[in-house]
Amino acid sequence: MWKPIALLLALTLAPGVAMAAAAPNVSAAFGNTIFSTYPDGRHGRLWLKADGSYDYRGRRNTPSSGRWHIKGDKVCLRQSRPKAIPFTYCTTAPTGGVGATWKAKAVTGEAITVTLVKGIAPLR
């Protein structure tokens, strides 16, 4: 019985062991646009809603929607429309305020630049 306790204590006190991070607060994204820029110059727009749903317009301007949740330090999306997709895509969560920019990977694996833009960004 002492071995699990000793292991837990050792992991807790060991230098370099990452502690569990608090879940990111994505509330700054509500009512705003998560604007993704792809390597080809096109843009995607994601709108998270406080009720756990989302709407998305892809870089080819195709709409989709579904549900989102937080898993660790990621925001995870599961598409239900126009066609349910049998997997969940998780990416870096928007944790800064309006104007925050970060790097992420698209569901295609491409490197993208993401910015939280004030309001509902218009389609181009």
C-alpha positions as CSV (number, residue, x, y, z in Angstrom):
1,M,0.0,0.0,0.0
2,W,2.9,2.4,0.7
3,K,4.2,2.1,-2.9
4,P,1.3,4.0,-4.6
5,I,1.5,6.7,-2.0
6,A,5.3,6.9,-2.3
7,L,5.0,7.1,-6.1
8,L,2.4,9.8,-5.9
9,L,4.5,11.8,-3.4
10,A,7.6,11.4,-5.7
11,L,5.7,12.6,-8.7
12,T,4.3,15.6,-6.8
13,L,7.7,16.7,-5.5
14,A,9.8,15.7,-8.5
15,P,11.3,18.8,-10.3
16,G,10.1,19.2,-13.9
17,V,6.9,17.3,-13.5
18,A,4.1,19.4,-14.9
19,M,1.1,20.0,-12.7
20,A,-2.4,19.9,-14.2
21,A,-3.3,23.2,-15.7
22,A,-6.6,24.9,-15.0
23,A,-9.1,24.7,-17.8
24,P,-8.8,27.6,-20.2
25,N,-11.4,30.4,-19.9
26,V,-12.8,30.8,-23.5
27,S,-15.5,33.2,-22.5
28,A,-13.7,36.1,-24.4
29,A,-14.6,34.2,-27.6
30,F,-18.4,34.4,-27.0
31,G,-19.9,37.0,-29.3
32,N,-16.5,37.3,-31.1
33,T,-14.9,35.5,-34.0
34,I,-12.0,33.1,-33.9
35,F,-10.4,34.0,-37.3
36,S,-8.0,31.4,-38.8
37,T,-5.5,32.2,-41.6
38,Y,-4.3,29.3,-43.7
39,P,-1.1,29.1,-45.7
40,D,-3.0,29.7,-49.0
41,G,-4.2,33.0,-47.6
42,R,-7.8,31.9,-47.2
43,H,-9.6,32.3,-43.9
44,G,-11.9,30.2,-41.6
45,R,-14.2,31.7,-39.0
46,L,-15.3,30.0,-35.8
47,W,-18.0,31.2,-33.4
48,L,-18.1,29.5,-30.0
49,K,-21.4,29.9,-28.1
50,A,-21.8,29.8,-24.3
51,D,-24.3,26.9,-24.6
52,G,-21.6,24.6,-26.0
53,S,-22.5,24.9,-29.6
54,Y,-20.5,26.4,-32.4
55,D,-20.8,27.6,-36.0
56,Y,-18.0,27.5,-38.5
57,R,-17.3,28.9,-42.0
58,G,-14.4,27.1,-43.6
59,R,-11.8,28.6,-45.9
60,R,-13.9,27.5,-48.9
61,N,-16.9,29.4,-47.2
62,T,-18.7,26.1,-46.4
63,P,-20.8,26.2,-43.2
64,S,-20.7,23.6,-40.5
65,S,-21.8,23.4,-36.9
66,G,-21.7,21.2,-33.8
67,R,-20.7,21.1,-30.2
68,W,-17.5,22.1,-28.4
69,H,-16.0,21.3,-25.0
70,I,-12.7,21.9,-23.1
71,K,-10.3,19.0,-22.7
72,G,-7.2,20.0,-20.7
73,D,-5.8,23.1,-22.4
74,K,-7.6,22.5,-25.7
75,V,-11.0,23.3,-27.2
76,C,-12.5,20.2,-28.9
77,L,-15.0,20.4,-31.7
78,R,-17.4,17.7,-32.9
79,Q,-19.2,18.5,-36.1
80,S,-22.9,17.5,-36.4
81,R,-23.9,19.5,-39.5
82,P,-24.0,19.4,-42.5
83,K,-22.9,15.8,-41.8
84,A,-21.9,14.3,-38.5
85,I,-18.2,13.5,-38.3
86,P,-17.2,10.5,-36.2
87,F,-14.2,12.1,-34.5
88,T,-13.5,15.1,-32.3
89,Y,-10.9,17.7,-33.4
90,C,-9.0,19.4,-30.5
91,T,-6.8,22.5,-30.9
92,T,-5.3,25.3,-28.9
93,A,-8.0,27.1,-26.9
94,P,-8.5,30.8,-27.3
95,T,-7.4,32.1,-23.9
96,G,-6.5,35.7,-24.5
97,G,-8.8,38.6,-25.1
98,V,-9.8,40.3,-28.3
99,G,-6.7,40.8,-30.5
100,A,-4.9,37.7,-29.1
101,T,-3.0,35.8,-31.8
102,W,-1.6,32.3,-31.6
103,K,-0.3,29.4,-33.8
104,A,-2.3,26.2,-34.2
105,K,-2.8,23.3,-36.6
106,A,-5.9,22.9,-38.7
107,V,-7.8,19.7,-38.9
108,T,-5.9,19.1,-42.1
109,G,-2.6,19.3,-40.2
110,E,-1.6,22.7,-41.8
111,A,-0.1,25.4,-39.6
112,I,-2.5,28.3,-39.2
113,T,-2.4,31.6,-37.5
114,V,-5.4,32.3,-35.3
115,T,-6.7,35.7,-34.0
116,L,-9.6,36.5,-31.8
117,V,-11.5,39.3,-33.6
118,K,-14.1,41.6,-32.0
119,G,-17.6,40.9,-33.1
120,I,-19.0,38.6,-35.8
121,A,-16.4,38.9,-38.6
122,P,-18.1,39.3,-42.0
123,L,-17.7,36.7,-44.7
124,R,-15.5,37.8,-47.6
